[in-house]
Amino acid sequence: MNYNTTRKDLVLPEYGRNIQKMVDHIKTVEDRDERNRLAKAIIQIMGNMNPHLRDVADYTHKLWDHLAIISDFDLDVDSPYPDPDKELLYEKPDTIPYKDVRDIRFKHYGRVLENMVKEAVNFPEGEEKDFLIEVICNQMKKSYVQWNRESITDELIFSDLLVIAKNQLKVPAGLRLTDVKDIQPKRREAPASTSSYGKRTQQNRGGSTGGYKKRDTNAPSNYKRKPR
């Protein structure tokens, strides 16, 4: 049996084994006109596999690039587009310079807020700077509430701000931050039941009979129903 484990790996598995076989067959055709005809036929088949992308710009260009990649850039056909650069295609991406999180003073505030504080330090004095400090402090309070909703005061936020700013900022006098109850999302109350069944249930809970007959407590305990 010819299992896939004994075959060569698929270059683009999303097109399947049959497309790979077709491309390998074209490479063995000696007539150039015949190769071009077969290449266009394969491009049409590849496009039929994703019909929702036919109207996307440069989709045909992408199909011809995929045909070149599947053939390992060894297919001599008259492509309407230049072949992609093989070296650029298999080039490893550059390492992303992730920043070390250990240099963040308060991780629950985040690095973006620390950058905002640094910008506020270099901001010219005036009403705009005071407003910027107020916005930063309110954002700090919102971030703090997500971690601890009990022990939080405005003085704590101001203290953390001075630590982050290295005492290079001055909190405006009389600054009051948003209250915690206004920061936390309000819970939606369930709507009261308006159906007749719900009203009847509420009446029963309150002691009302709700239309049901009470059991006769004076009936004898040995009472039995007569057989039919």
Phi, psi and omega in degrees: 000143180263092182274159178296335179292337179266352180268168178285157183291148177283134180289312175236092186300339183292343178267348174087174184286326183294319177297321178298319178294320179298316180294319177297326179290320180300324182296340180267352180281128184275327182288123184292319179297322178293322178297317180297320179295317180291325179296318178295325178295319179293321177300320179294319178295317178298324177290327178292339179288337178226071184295336181288352180256008183293327182272001179285140180296139178063021179291322177296322177299319180294323179295318178294325175296319179294324177297319178294322180292318180297323180279004182060035177058033182236031180245115183268090178225164180272085180279139177288354181230151177291146179292147178292157180286120183294319181294321179290328181293317183263012178285137180286140179291155178291150179290130180283124182282082178292140179276149181283126181283351182287343180272004176276125184291311178236106186291336181284347174270326177092166182285327182298319180292324176296323176294325177295321178295320178297322177293323179294329179297319182272002181283141180295149181294146178150189182293326180295322178293319178297320178294322178296320178296321178297318178296317180296317181295320178295322177293322176297321180292320177298318179293323180292323181297330179295337181257327183212112185262005185254292186269086177216132178226163178294326180296325178294319178296317180296322179295317178295325178298317180293327178292316180294319181279358181057043177059028178259004176240154178237123180289129179302143181293138178075016181287127177238131183268169179296139181292151183297322182294336177276342179276318183290140178293138181280141179279137178277127179280144180290135180293145179292144181287132180249003181285161180295328180292320179295319179296320180294323179294319179296323178295320180295322179293328180278001178105353180283151180284336178063028178094352179274147178281139177284151177285136181283108182284348180271356180290146180295146183288337182266017181291133179231148179285137180287140178291148180279000000 
